[in-house]
Amino acid sequence: QVQLVESGGGLVQPGGSLRLSCAASGSIFNIRDMGWYRQAPGKERELVALITNGGLTNYADSVKGRFTISRDNAKITVYLQMNNLKPEDTAVYYCNLGWGWPRRSDSWGQGTQVTVSS
């Protein structure tokens, strides 16, 4: 069983920063990528940032230049540094781990609330 534990969410004022962390544990093999998704009320879940096992990154246009994704392979942990936060960044943020071979498996964290408000 694979478990993802997220931390770091909270309430922050516009222009502020937060750092999310997600640590994975369990019977994991052949890690493909790790990423962060978010879901705002009334909206579909969307990709925020992704980092492959080789270190390649991909960001949603709305967060480019403000968010940075990184990972610690030894700890199977992914981070999301969020700077210059805006009210529209308010959402529940979910960690995702893609792993397995030959078939891909996806594991999800429980979600952490990020609220940007003055």
N, CA, C and O of each residue as an XYZ file, in Angstrom:
472
protein
N       0.845     -1.202      0.000
C       0.000      0.000      0.000
C       0.871      1.238      0.000
O       1.873      1.308      0.712
N       0.482      2.214     -0.804
C       1.243      3.457     -0.925
C       0.509      4.559     -0.168
O      -0.709      4.702     -0.274
N       1.264      5.324      0.587
C       0.679      6.426      1.349
C       1.421      7.715      1.042
O       2.651      7.743      1.005
N       0.658      8.787      0.821
C       1.233     10.111      0.607
C       0.716     11.029      1.711
O      -0.491     11.127      1.933
N       1.625     11.690      2.390
C       1.255     12.586      3.483
C       1.704     13.992      3.135
O       2.891     14.248      2.930
N       0.739     14.902      3.071
C       1.009     16.290      2.703
C       1.041     17.168      3.944
O       0.438     16.852      4.970
N       1.756     18.270      3.824
C       1.791     19.260      4.890
C       2.148     20.615      4.299
O       2.654     20.708      3.181
N       1.874     21.674      5.075
C       2.323     22.999      4.685
C       1.237     23.955      4.231
O       1.526     25.123      3.972
N       0.005     23.502      4.128
C      -1.055     24.418      3.718
C      -1.414     25.392      4.824
O      -0.909     25.299      5.943
N      -2.301     26.336      4.492
C      -2.728     27.292      5.496
C      -3.297     28.544      4.884
O      -3.604     28.598      3.693
N      -3.432     29.560      5.729
C      -3.967     30.861      5.333
C      -2.813     31.842      5.174
O      -1.956     31.948      6.051
N      -2.794     32.553      4.059
C      -1.731     33.516      3.794
C      -2.322     34.721      3.087
O      -3.312     34.599      2.364
N      -1.730     35.866      3.290
C      -2.187     37.081      2.620
C      -1.692     37.119      1.179
O      -0.680     36.496      0.857
N      -2.388     37.836      0.317
C      -1.903     37.996     -1.055
C      -0.471     38.527     -1.069
O      -0.115     39.430     -0.313
N       0.335     37.942     -1.945
C       1.744     38.301     -2.012
C       2.631     37.464     -1.115
O       3.856     37.546     -1.199
N       2.031     36.668     -0.266
C       2.798     35.841      0.659
C       3.278     34.552      0.028
O       3.083     34.307     -1.163
N       3.918     33.725      0.861
C       4.505     32.463      0.395
C       4.107     31.311      1.295
O       3.842     31.484      2.485
N       4.071     30.143      0.704
C       3.870     28.894      1.426
C       4.717     27.823      0.762
O       5.034     27.913     -0.424
N       5.083     26.800      1.543
C       5.807     25.662      1.000
C       5.050     24.393      1.374
O       4.849     24.098      2.552
N       4.639     23.655      0.361
C       3.963     22.380      0.576
C       4.978     21.246      0.478
O       5.928     21.304     -0.304
N       4.755     20.219      1.286
C       5.580     19.021      1.242
C       4.691     17.796      1.122
O       3.556     17.789      1.599
N       5.215     16.766      0.483
C       4.479     15.508      0.334
C       5.483     14.364      0.390
O       6.370     14.254     -0.457
N       5.330     13.522      1.393
C       6.225     12.384      1.564
C       5.490     11.091      1.246
O       4.390     10.850      1.744
N       6.110     10.261      0.409
C       5.511      8.994      0.010
C       6.190      7.839      0.728
O       7.388      7.874      1.006
N       5.405      6.825      1.020
C       5.944      5.628      1.648
C       5.138      4.424      1.191
O       4.030      4.559      0.672
N       5.726      3.224      1.395
C       5.022      2.001      1.030
C       5.758      1.240     -0.054
O       6.940      1.470     -0.307
N       5.039      0.333     -0.688
C       5.622     -0.548     -1.714
C       5.641      0.161     -3.064
O       4.798     -0.087     -3.927
N       6.616      1.043     -3.226
C       6.729      1.877     -4.426
C       7.901      1.388     -5.259
O       8.984      1.145     -4.727
N       7.695      1.244     -6.548
C       8.794      0.920     -7.451
C       8.600      1.647     -8.768
O       7.481      1.993     -9.149
N       9.690      1.868     -9.442
C       9.690      2.553    -10.734
C       8.892      3.856    -10.687
O       7.858      3.987    -11.342
N       9.382      4.808     -9.910
C       8.728      6.115     -9.836
C       8.852      6.812    -11.180
O       9.943      6.902    -11.744
N       7.737      7.302    -11.688
C       7.718      7.996    -12.978
C       7.772      9.502    -12.778
O       8.607     10.187    -13.369
N       6.886     10.009    -11.950
C       6.832     11.445    -11.723
C       6.075     11.724    -10.434
O       5.377     10.863     -9.899
N       6.229     12.945     -9.954
C       5.493     13.431     -8.789
C       4.956     14.808     -9.130
O       5.612     15.582     -9.827
N       3.785     15.109     -8.648
C       3.194     16.384     -9.016
C       2.217     16.916     -7.989
O       1.857     16.245     -7.021
N       1.806     18.130     -8.233
C       0.801     18.803     -7.414
C      -0.371     19.216     -8.307
O      -0.190     19.775     -9.388
N      -1.556     18.927     -7.826
C      -2.787     19.335     -8.479
C      -3.576     20.165     -7.480
O      -3.302     20.135     -6.280
N      -4.545     20.898     -7.975
C      -5.397     21.652     -7.069
C      -6.828     21.662     -7.579
O      -7.095     21.516     -8.772
N      -7.737     21.839     -6.630
C      -9.153     21.898     -6.975
C      -9.806     22.988     -6.151
O      -9.840     22.925     -4.922
N     -10.324     23.991     -6.846
C     -11.057     25.077     -6.207
C     -12.544     24.724     -6.189
O     -12.990     23.904     -6.992
N     -13.311     25.325     -5.293
C     -14.750     25.032     -5.221
C     -15.436     25.260     -6.565
O     -15.275     26.314     -7.179
N     -16.196     24.274     -7.014
C     -16.935     24.392     -8.256
C     -16.112     24.206     -9.512
O     -16.625     24.368    -10.620
N     -14.837     23.867     -9.355
C     -13.963     23.695    -10.512
C     -13.381     22.293    -10.541
O     -13.378     21.585     -9.534
N     -12.885     21.901    -11.714
C     -12.253     20.598    -11.851
C     -10.819     20.651    -11.305
O     -10.191     21.706    -11.222
N     -10.341     19.471    -10.941
C      -8.955     19.383    -10.492
C      -8.039     19.671    -11.675
O      -8.268     19.198    -12.788
N      -6.987     20.465    -11.408
C      -6.069     20.842    -12.474
C      -4.620     20.619    -12.047
O      -4.289     20.676    -10.862
N      -3.775     20.368    -13.023
C      -2.349     20.214    -12.762
C      -1.744     21.567    -12.422
O      -1.996     22.557    -13.109
N      -0.958     21.608    -11.377
C      -0.224     22.814    -11.000
C       1.227     22.694    -11.444
O       1.750     23.581    -12.118
N       1.872     21.604    -11.069
C       3.280     21.409    -11.404
C       3.612     19.931    -11.338
O       3.027     19.179    -10.558
N       4.570     19.525    -12.179
C       4.967     18.128    -12.278
C       6.479     18.059    -12.402
O       7.096     18.917    -13.035
N       7.072     17.045    -11.801
C       8.505     16.817    -11.956
C       8.728     15.339    -12.235
O       8.246     14.480    -11.496
N       9.463     15.045    -13.307
C       9.698     13.657    -13.684
C      10.849     13.066    -12.876
O      11.548     13.776    -12.152
N      11.030     11.770    -13.013
C      12.116     11.113    -12.303
C      13.469     11.647    -12.761
O      14.452     11.603    -12.020
N      13.505     12.148    -13.988
C      14.741     12.718    -14.508
C      14.927     14.183    -14.183
O      15.944     14.772    -14.551
N      13.975     14.778    -13.506
C      14.111     16.166    -13.086
C      13.475     17.190    -14.001
O      13.575     18.390    -13.747
N      12.825     16.742    -15.061
C      12.135     17.687    -15.936
C      10.880     18.194    -15.236
O      10.208     17.452    -14.519
N      10.576     19.478    -15.458
C       9.432     20.081    -14.785
C       8.433     20.649    -15.791
O       8.774     20.985    -16.925
N       7.209     20.739    -15.336
C       6.138     21.310    -16.149
C       5.213     22.080    -15.212
O       4.869     21.595    -14.134
N       4.814     23.272    -15.623
C       3.977     24.116    -14.781
C       2.737     24.593    -15.534
O       2.761     24.774    -16.751
N       1.671     24.788    -14.791
C       0.517     25.466    -15.357
C       0.912     26.907    -15.659
O       1.697     27.510    -14.927
N       0.368     27.451    -16.733
C       0.714     28.822    -17.123
C       0.430     29.814    -15.992
O       1.155     30.795    -15.826
N      -0.608     29.559    -15.231
C      -1.033     30.500    -14.194
C      -0.053     30.598    -13.023
O      -0.125     31.541    -12.235
N       0.861     29.634    -12.905
C       1.795     29.656    -11.768
C       3.248     29.815    -12.195
O       4.131     29.920    -11.343
N       3.510     29.835    -13.490
C       4.889     29.968    -13.966
C       5.514     31.247    -13.433
O       4.902     32.315    -13.467
N       6.745     31.123    -12.940
C       7.450     32.268    -12.394
C       7.151     32.533    -10.930
O       7.832     33.335    -10.290
N       6.130     31.860    -10.393
C       5.775     32.060     -8.977
C       5.955     30.791     -8.144
O       6.321     30.861     -6.971
N       5.698     29.637     -8.749
C       5.795     28.358     -8.035
C       7.016     27.583     -8.532
O       7.396     27.675     -9.700
N       7.612     26.828     -7.630
C       8.742     25.973     -7.974
C       8.541     24.602     -7.359
O       8.317     24.479     -6.154
N       8.621     23.562     -8.199
C       8.508     22.203     -7.710
C       9.901     21.595     -7.617
O      10.755     21.839     -8.470
N      10.121     20.802     -6.574
C      11.398     20.119     -6.407
C      11.145     18.785     -5.710
O      10.051     18.535     -5.205
N      12.170     17.932     -5.688
C      11.971     16.631     -5.074
C      13.257     16.143     -4.436
O      14.358     16.541     -4.819
N      13.091     15.280     -3.466
C      14.206     14.591     -2.820
C      13.981     13.110     -3.101
O      13.133     12.476     -2.473
N      14.736     12.564     -4.037
C      14.517     11.184     -4.453
C      14.771     10.192     -3.320
O      14.063      9.193     -3.198
N      15.759     10.461     -2.508
C      16.085      9.535     -1.424
C      14.941      9.428     -0.416
O      14.700      8.366      0.158
N      14.244     10.540     -0.212
C      13.139     10.561      0.758
C      11.782     10.362      0.095
O      10.759     10.325      0.779
N      11.763     10.236     -1.206
C      10.518     10.159     -2.002
C       9.573     11.270     -1.549
O       8.429     11.029     -1.163
N      10.084     12.467     -1.609
C       9.346     13.638     -1.147
C       9.367     14.704     -2.236
O      10.390     14.936     -2.882
N       8.226     15.342     -2.424
C       8.126     16.419     -3.394
C       7.676     17.681     -2.666
O       6.892     17.627     -1.718
N       8.189     18.813     -3.131
C       7.905     20.101     -2.520
C       7.303     21.044     -3.558
O       7.541     20.905     -4.758
N       6.529     21.994     -3.080
C       6.017     23.051     -3.932
C       6.203     24.366     -3.187
O       5.501     24.653     -2.217
N       7.156     25.155     -3.656
C       7.366     26.493     -3.104
C       6.475     27.461     -3.868
O       6.586     27.596     -5.087
N       5.600     28.124     -3.145
C       4.626     29.022     -3.758
C       4.896     30.439     -3.269
O       4.774     30.736     -2.080
N       5.266     31.305     -4.204
C       5.558     32.704     -3.892
C       4.542     33.608     -4.574
O       3.863     33.208     -5.520
N       4.453     34.827     -4.077
C       3.547     35.820     -4.654
C       2.143     35.231     -4.856
O       1.567     35.313     -5.941
N       1.627     34.650     -3.808
C       0.332     33.986     -3.898
C      -0.785     34.981     -4.161
O      -0.756     36.121     -3.699
N      -1.767     34.516     -4.916
C      -2.919     35.336     -5.295
C      -4.200     34.678     -4.789
O      -4.225     33.471     -4.546
N      -5.262     35.464     -4.629
C      -6.532     34.869     -4.166
C      -6.996     33.719     -5.049
O      -7.617     32.775     -4.561
N      -6.699     33.790     -6.345
C      -7.129     32.727     -7.255
C      -6.323     31.439     -7.077
O      -6.647     30.429     -7.701
N      -5.302     31.450     -6.256
C      -4.569     30.229     -5.922
C      -5.271     29.434     -4.812
O      -4.876     28.311     -4.498
N      -6.289     30.015     -4.238
C      -7.031     29.334     -3.179
C      -7.649     28.047     -3.696
O      -8.394     28.060     -4.677
N      -7.342     26.937     -3.040
C      -7.820     25.623     -3.480
C      -7.328     24.566     -2.490
O      -6.526     24.847     -1.600
N      -7.827     23.353     -2.669
C      -7.236     22.204     -2.001
C      -6.155     21.661     -2.923
O      -6.410     21.391     -4.096
N      -4.956     21.503     -2.393
C      -3.824     21.032     -3.175
C      -3.576     19.552     -2.865
O      -3.508     19.139     -1.708
N      -3.444     18.771     -3.940
C      -3.257     17.335     -3.815
C      -1.911     16.934     -4.409
O      -1.513     17.410     -5.472
N      -1.229     16.059     -3.704
C       0.010     15.487     -4.191
C      -0.306     14.215     -4.986
O      -1.197     13.448     -4.618
N       0.422     14.005     -6.061
C       0.247     12.807     -6.886
C       1.591     12.142     -7.120
O       2.607     12.806     -7.329
N       1.576     10.814     -7.080
C       2.767     10.018     -7.394
C       2.410      9.042     -8.507
O       1.483      8.244     -8.365
N       3.144      9.105     -9.613
C       2.977      8.146    -10.687
C       4.099      7.120    -10.621
O       5.275      7.484    -10.592
N       3.742      5.845    -10.596
C       4.768      4.821    -10.402
C       4.305      3.517    -11.034
O       3.178      3.400    -11.516
N       5.209      2.535    -11.020
C       4.848      1.199    -11.489
C       5.361      0.890    -12.877
O       5.699      1.791    -13.644
N       5.415     -0.388    -13.193
C       5.823     -0.905    -14.512
C       5.282     -2.307    -14.668
O       5.312     -3.081    -13.712
N       4.773     -2.672    -15.877
C       4.634     -1.807    -17.044
C       3.425     -0.880    -16.966
O       3.350      0.110    -17.695
N       2.491     -1.195    -16.093
C       1.290     -0.351    -16.000
C       1.521      0.755    -14.980
O       2.070      0.520    -13.904
N       1.100      1.945    -15.328
C       1.222      3.079    -14.406
C       0.172      2.984    -13.308
O      -0.990      2.669    -13.562
N       0.604      3.261    -12.092
C      -0.311      3.420    -10.960
C      -0.231      4.859    -10.472
O       0.830      5.480    -10.533
N      -1.333      5.381     -9.996
C      -1.381      6.735     -9.442
C      -1.839      6.675     -7.994
O      -2.840      6.037     -7.664
N      -1.090      7.347     -7.144
C      -1.461      7.454     -5.734
C      -1.632      8.935     -5.404
O      -0.933      9.793     -5.944
N      -2.584      9.216     -4.499
C      -2.919     10.602     -4.173
C      -2.828     10.843     -2.673
O      -3.073      9.951     -1.861
N      -2.467     12.083     -2.331
C      -2.520     12.497     -0.944
C      -3.943     12.892     -0.569
O      -4.845     12.902     -1.407
N      -4.123     13.217      0.709
C      -5.454     13.524      1.211
C      -5.872     14.954      0.908
O      -7.046     15.301      1.042
N      -4.924     15.781      0.501
C      -5.217     17.166      0.181
C      -4.913     18.094      1.334
O      -5.092     17.741      2.500
N      -4.450     19.288      0.995
C      -4.178     20.312      1.999
C      -4.741     21.646      1.501
O      -4.547     22.025      0.346
N      -5.434     22.340      2.387
C      -6.104     23.585      2.000
C      -5.114     24.739      1.967
O      -4.339     24.941      2.902
N      -5.153     25.486      0.882
C      -4.400     26.736      0.764
C      -5.414     27.851      0.536
O      -6.185     27.814     -0.423
N      -5.408     28.840      1.423
C      -6.329     29.965      1.318
C      -5.529     31.257      1.265
O      -4.734     31.547      2.159
N      -5.750     32.028      0.208
C      -5.063     33.305      0.043
C      -6.097     34.412      0.179
O      -6.959     34.591     -0.681
N      -5.992     35.141      1.267
C      -7.003     36.158      1.557
C      -6.433     37.199      2.504
O      -5.592     36.904      3.354
N      -6.911     38.421      2.335
C      -6.514     39.488      3.254
C      -7.532     39.639      4.379
O      -7.365     40.491      5.252
